[in-house]
Amino acid sequence: MPKAKPTIIIGSLHLDYVTRVEHLPLPGETLAAEHFDLFRGGKGANQALAVARQGGKALLFGAVGADREGVAYRTELEAAGIDLTHLQTAEAPTGCAFITVDGAGENTIVIASGANLTLSETHITRHRKVIEAAGVLLGQLEVPPEALVAAALIANKAGLPVVINPSPVHPAFPWEQFQTDYAIVNESEAHEMLGFPATPPEAPLVRDMMHQLRIAHLIVTRGAEDTLVFRREGAPLAIPTLPVLPVDTVGAGDAFAGCFAARLAEGATLTAALCAANCAGALATLGVGAQDSIPDREQVDAHLLYYHQVFPSAEISEK
């Protein structure tokens, strides 16, 4: 495995309270859960774990509470090989996410951010040199935007690729303040950001919006369908997805983003990083729980061999 510089993750840590139901509740509807689980999650922690499981060095900037949940979470992440030197302990409670999963594996999520909202621009800029020495910056929108923007500006100046997974989408997020090399979204997030319809739009329309938001590559994951890559310069790409029968889609996007960033940090090409990320995201849907289902390097590499037999490089096409 190529030696890589660290991946900096700016993101959230949550406890995930997961209920399983036959169908997602309608407004005003009360359902009896078929099953309940408590998992550790948060997009920042999930993606840091995905980086670590790919063999990358993950440095997580975020915050947990001083409560017993935060202490236990810190211990588990350290045991998983994530560098928590820059993880803050706040007086606010550790963040929580309330997740409902239906019989088809689709989900809804409600978040109580708690300590995640205490991550500050000051904390980020205090560790400027740590970010400058890294290989990739990976961020999401579950932390205060000023903290993420500060990290992105440092990365821009240092020449690091900036990967943003804008989840959840914030309409007022100041994209124009920094350069995003890769924005990773699902179809719902693409629609919220760009008005992306069910049928992929004309590439020039997307490129115009990407220029406004200073996004060089827009990566749109679409479940079982090809992952689309819109480029500010050049024709879009379609990267096939590993065919699987999903059990639980929670965490699949985080497995994709973390694997993608880890492979970039190794120096992989865009296409190679996306093929690996597609495998990681698909494999993550075969398990239960955002973190427990994240595949490791050996699993992803084994499925990449099968993936390239099913989808020779010639089938990775421009559209």
C-alpha positions in Angstrom: 0.0 0.0 0.0 1.5 3.4 -0.9 2.7 5.6 1.9 0.3 8.5 2.4 0.2 11.8 4.2 -2.5 12.1 6.9 -6.1 12.9 6.0 -7.6 15.7 8.1 -11.2 15.3 8.9 -13.3 18.2 10.1 -16.5 16.8 11.4 -19.1 15.6 13.8 -19.4 12.8 16.4 -22.8 11.5 17.4 -24.5 8.7 19.2 -26.9 7.1 16.7 -30.2 5.9 18.1 -31.6 3.6 15.4 -35.2 2.3 15.2 -36.3 -0.2 12.5 -39.9 0.0 11.1 -41.9 -1.4 8.3 -42.3 1.9 6.6 -41.1 5.5 7.4 -43.6 7.3 9.5 -45.9 9.9 7.9 -46.6 13.3 9.5 -48.5 12.7 12.7 -48.1 8.9 12.5 -46.9 6.9 15.5 -45.3 3.5 14.8 -44.1 0.6 16.9 -40.4 -0.1 16.2 -39.5 -3.6 15.2 -36.0 -3.2 16.6 -33.8 -0.7 18.4 -30.0 -0.2 18.4 -27.5 2.3 19.8 -24.5 2.9 17.6 -21.7 5.5 17.6 -21.8 7.7 14.5 -21.5 11.3 13.2 -20.2 12.0 9.7 -16.8 13.1 10.9 -16.2 10.1 13.1 -17.6 7.7 10.4 -15.4 9.2 7.7 -12.4 9.2 9.9 -13.0 5.5 10.6 -13.4 4.8 6.9 -10.0 6.5 6.3 -8.4 4.5 9.1 -9.8 1.2 7.8 -8.3 1.9 4.4 -4.9 2.0 6.1 -4.8 5.8 6.1 -3.7 8.1 8.9 -6.9 9.9 10.1 -6.6 13.1 12.2 -10.1 14.1 13.5 -10.9 17.7 14.4 -14.2 17.8 16.3 -15.8 17.9 19.7 -17.5 15.5 22.2 -19.0 16.2 25.6 -17.3 15.7 29.0 -20.1 13.2 29.7 -19.5 9.4 30.0 -20.7 9.0 26.4 -18.0 11.3 25.1 -15.3 9.6 27.2 -16.3 6.2 25.9 -16.5 7.4 22.3 -13.0 8.9 22.5 -11.7 5.6 23.9 -13.2 3.6 21.1 -12.0 5.9 18.3 -8.5 5.8 19.7 -8.6 2.0 19.7 -9.6 2.1 16.1 -6.4 4.0 15.2 -7.7 7.5 14.8 -5.6 10.4 15.9 -7.7 12.4 18.4 -5.0 14.9 19.5 -7.1 17.7 18.1 -10.5 16.5 19.3 -12.0 18.9 21.8 -13.9 18.1 25.0 -16.8 20.5 25.5 -19.2 21.3 28.3 -22.1 20.6 26.0 -23.5 17.1 25.7 -22.1 14.7 23.1 -24.2 15.0 19.9 -27.0 12.6 19.0 -28.7 11.4 15.8 -32.1 9.7 15.8 -32.3 7.4 12.7 -35.3 5.5 11.4 -34.8 2.7 8.9 -37.6 1.1 6.8 -37.9 -2.4 5.4 -36.2 -1.4 2.2 -33.2 0.0 4.0 -34.0 3.7 3.4 -33.7 6.1 6.3 -34.5 9.4 7.8 -32.2 11.2 10.3 -32.8 13.9 12.9 -29.7 15.4 14.6 -29.1 17.1 18.0 -25.7 18.5 17.5 -24.6 19.3 21.1 -20.9 19.5 21.5 -20.3 19.5 17.7 -21.4 23.2 17.6 -18.5 24.2 19.8 -15.8 23.5 17.2 -14.4 26.9 16.5 -12.4 28.7 13.9 -9.8 29.6 16.6 -9.3 25.9 17.3 -8.7 25.2 13.6 -6.3 28.1 13.0 -4.3 27.3 16.2 -3.3 24.0 14.4 -2.6 25.5 11.0 0.7 23.7 10.7 -0.9 20.3 11.3 -3.3 20.9 8.4 -0.6 22.3 6.1 1.4 19.0 6.6 -1.5 16.8 5.6 -2.4 15.1 2.3 -6.1 15.8 2.0 -8.7 17.8 3.9 -12.2 16.1 4.3 -15.1 18.0 5.8 -18.9 17.9 6.2 -21.6 20.4 7.2 -22.5 19.0 10.7 -20.0 21.5 12.4 -20.0 25.3 12.4 -19.3 26.6 8.9 -16.6 29.0 10.1 -14.5 26.2 11.4 -14.7 24.3 8.1 -14.1 27.4 6.0 -11.0 28.2 8.1 -9.6 24.7 7.5 -10.4 24.8 3.8 -8.6 28.2 3.4 -5.5 26.8 5.1 -5.7 23.7 2.8 -6.1 25.9 -0.3 -3.0 27.9 0.6 -1.0 24.8 1.3 -2.1 23.1 -2.0 -4.1 20.3 -0.3 -7.1 18.7 -2.1 -10.3 19.8 -0.3 -13.1 17.2 -0.3 -16.4 18.4 1.1 -19.4 16.2 1.7 -22.1 18.9 2.2 -24.4 16.8 4.4 -26.8 18.1 5.5 -27.0 20.8 2.8 -27.0 24.4 4.1 -28.3 26.8 1.5 -26.4 29.7 3.1 -23.0 27.8 3.3 -20.3 30.2 1.9 -18.9 28.0 -0.9 -17.5 31.0 -2.7 -15.0 31.8 0.1 -12.7 28.9 -0.8 -11.9 26.4 -3.5 -13.5 22.9 -3.3 -11.7 20.3 -5.3 -14.3 17.6 -4.8 -17.8 17.9 -3.5 -19.5 14.6 -2.8 -23.3 14.5 -2.7 -26.2 12.1 -3.1 -29.1 12.8 -5.4 -31.1 14.5 -2.7 -28.2 16.8 -1.7 -27.5 17.5 -5.4 -31.1 18.6 -5.9 -30.9 20.9 -2.8 -27.6 22.4 -3.9 -28.2 22.8 -7.6 -31.8 21.9 -8.4 -30.4 18.6 -9.7 -33.5 16.7 -11.1 -34.3 13.0 -11.2 -32.9 12.9 -14.8 -29.3 14.2 -14.9 -29.2 17.8 -16.3 -27.2 19.1 -19.1 -23.5 19.4 -18.1 -23.2 23.1 -19.0 -25.9 24.0 -16.5 -24.1 22.1 -13.8 -20.8 23.6 -14.7 -22.2 27.2 -14.5 -23.3 26.5 -10.9 -20.0 24.8 -10.1 -18.1 28.0 -11.3 -20.3 30.1 -9.0 -19.7 27.8 -6.0 -16.0 27.3 -6.8 -16.3 23.5 -7.0 -13.9 21.8 -9.4 -15.6 18.3 -9.4 -19.1 17.4 -8.3 -19.4 13.7 -7.5 -23.1 12.5 -7.4 -23.7 9.1 -5.8 -26.9 7.5 -7.0 -27.4 4.3 -5.1 -27.4 1.3 -7.5 -26.9 3.7 -10.5 -23.6 4.9 -11.9 -21.8 7.6 -9.8 -21.7 10.7 -11.9 -18.7 13.1 -11.9 -19.3 16.6 -13.3 -16.1 18.4 -14.0 -15.8 22.2 -14.2 -13.4 21.5 -17.1 -14.2 18.5 -19.3 -17.0 16.1 -20.0 -18.8 14.3 -17.1 -17.8 10.8 -16.1 -20.0 7.8 -15.2 -18.4 5.3 -12.8 -20.3 2.0 -12.4 -21.4 1.0 -8.9 -20.7 -2.5 -7.4 -24.0 -4.4 -7.6 -25.3 -5.5 -4.1 -28.6 -6.1 -2.3 -28.5 -3.5 0.4 -29.5 -4.2 4.0 -29.0 -0.8 5.5 -27.9 2.4 3.7 -26.9 4.3 6.8 -23.2 5.2 6.6 -22.7 4.2 3.0 -22.0 7.8 2.0 -19.5 8.1 4.8 -17.7 4.9 3.7 -17.6 6.3 0.2 -16.2 9.7 1.2 -13.6 8.3 3.6 -12.3 5.7 1.2 -12.2 8.3 -1.6 -10.2 10.7 0.6 -7.8 8.0 1.8 -7.1 6.9 -1.8 -6.5 10.5 -2.9 -4.0 10.9 0.0 -2.1 7.9 -1.4 -1.8 9.6 -4.8 -4.5 7.6 -6.6 -6.0 9.0 -9.8 -9.6 10.3 -9.6 -11.0 7.3 -11.4 -9.1 4.8 -9.2 -10.2 6.6 -6.1 -13.8 6.6 -7.3 -13.8 2.9 -8.1 -12.5 2.1 -4.6 -15.0 4.4 -3.1 -17.9 2.9 -5.0 -16.9 -0.5 -3.7 -16.6 0.8 -0.1 -20.0 2.5 -0.3 -21.7 -0.6 -1.7 -20.1 -2.9 0.8 -21.2 -0.7 3.7 -24.9 -1.3 2.8 -24.5 -5.0 3.6 -24.1 -4.5 7.3 -26.0 -2.7 10.1 -24.8 0.5 11.8 -22.9 3.3 10.3 -19.5 2.3 11.7 -19.8 -1.4 12.1 -20.6 -1.7 8.4 -17.6 0.3 7.1 -15.3 -2.1 5.1 -11.6 -2.4 5.6 -8.8 -2.2 3.0 -8.7 -6.0 2.4 -12.4 -6.2 1.7 -12.4 -3.2 -0.7 -9.3 -4.4 -2.6 -10.8 -7.9 -2.9 -14.0 -6.6 -4.3 -12.1 -4.2 -6.6 -10.7 -7.3 -8.4 -14.2 -8.5 -9.0 -15.4 -5.0 -9.9 -12.8 -4.6 -12.6 -13.7 -7.9 -14.1 -17.4 -6.9 -14.3 -16.6 -3.3 -15.3 -13.4 -3.1 -17.5 -11.9 0.3 -17.6 -13.4 0.8 -21.1 -16.8 0.9 -19.4 -15.9 3.9 -17.3 -17.3 6.3 -19.8 -17.7 10.0 -20.6 -21.3 11.1 -20.9 
